[in-house]
């Protein structure tokens, strides 16, 4: 299983395109900048030409948060390699759309954000909505964003403990994680306009999905939760009935809804999934963030803050800057065979469950049709 994991973005991209071509997928490439054509969002479309039911589509995406793309890319590569076995038990499987490397710059440069320091999962907004920052974020700005070269030592843990005692965990999450649109060099910056990657998904992927009556989108992420554990994080758009659908078709202990007490997830603005759900509807377009845990949240936050500091303000020497970059990579892509094996196994299992959800839908349609026909009999 470890053979599906890549060590660089360019390697991951090459292997994805080769595997997609072998699977006879229809390929599309969308560079984020004409000056860097090698950095592109790549789509592989696998239509089920023999499908007889209403049109449906399974979407698997990776790399919204750049450096987190290594796991999602591995899952996509494994899916392409094992496609036959994954769909053989599916009587009428959906079309499959794979979106590889939504943030190719961050993926390539081992950053979580894109070329403009934008967190793309805070960037799916309309003109006029890119405004302000939570009051709590402003209070925590100098803790999160040190405007000086990164030194050999850091007081991050001491400062984190102080702010935890001062504000409490809930307020800290509500102040930091939702996204901010005021400090371009700060962490969790959502931008001041729609980024190139955002526009590609809005202008290329959205029109394609409008053709379907049923869509399930699984977006792979890492960095939140316990090591090797995973959750399916739902958006705040969901209703009690739609949440029940996920609990029926996936492991209900893994499903986390914003309607209840969030353990891993948190409310944010400008989310990819919510932008699509607001336009397609929660019962037509089902979206879940498949989030795999790595390290404790404070260690992850420290890695993000220090890497961001070194990127914008430098470090005492190149070795220190590289060390902070490597530390960020480790926090989102652990160098652990146990982690890789576990996450890949569970990542594919989620896809199997997603495919079976379409079979269940088809079965229900047949039952409904049979019941309707019976009622028409004289």
Secondary structure as GFF3:
##gff-version 3
##sequence-region A 1 378
A	DSSP	three_ten_helix	2	4	.	.	.	ID=ss1
A	DSSP	alpha_helix	9	22	.	.	.	ID=ss2
A	DSSP	beta_strand	26	31	.	.	.	ID=ss3
A	DSSP	beta_strand	40	46	.	.	.	ID=ss4
A	DSSP	beta_strand	56	61	.	.	.	ID=ss5
A	DSSP	three_ten_helix	66	68	.	.	.	ID=ss6
A	DSSP	alpha_helix	69	81	.	.	.	ID=ss7
A	DSSP	alpha_helix	83	87	.	.	.	ID=ss8
A	DSSP	beta_strand	95	100	.	.	.	ID=ss9
A	DSSP	alpha_helix	104	109	.	.	.	ID=ss10
A	DSSP	three_ten_helix	120	122	.	.	.	ID=ss11
A	DSSP	alpha_helix	135	139	.	.	.	ID=ss12
A	DSSP	alpha_helix	141	144	.	.	.	ID=ss13
A	DSSP	alpha_helix	156	167	.	.	.	ID=ss14
A	DSSP	alpha_helix	169	176	.	.	.	ID=ss15
A	DSSP	alpha_helix	196	200	.	.	.	ID=ss16
A	DSSP	pi_helix	201	205	.	.	.	ID=ss17
A	DSSP	alpha_helix	206	209	.	.	.	ID=ss18
A	DSSP	beta_strand	214	222	.	.	.	ID=ss19
A	DSSP	beta_strand	230	233	.	.	.	ID=ss20
A	DSSP	alpha_helix	240	249	.	.	.	ID=ss21
A	DSSP	beta_strand	255	256	.	.	.	ID=ss22
A	DSSP	alpha_helix	272	280	.	.	.	ID=ss23
A	DSSP	beta_strand	285	292	.	.	.	ID=ss24
A	DSSP	alpha_helix	297	313	.	.	.	ID=ss25
A	DSSP	alpha_helix	318	332	.	.	.	ID=ss26
A	DSSP	alpha_helix	337	376	.	.	.	ID=ss27
###
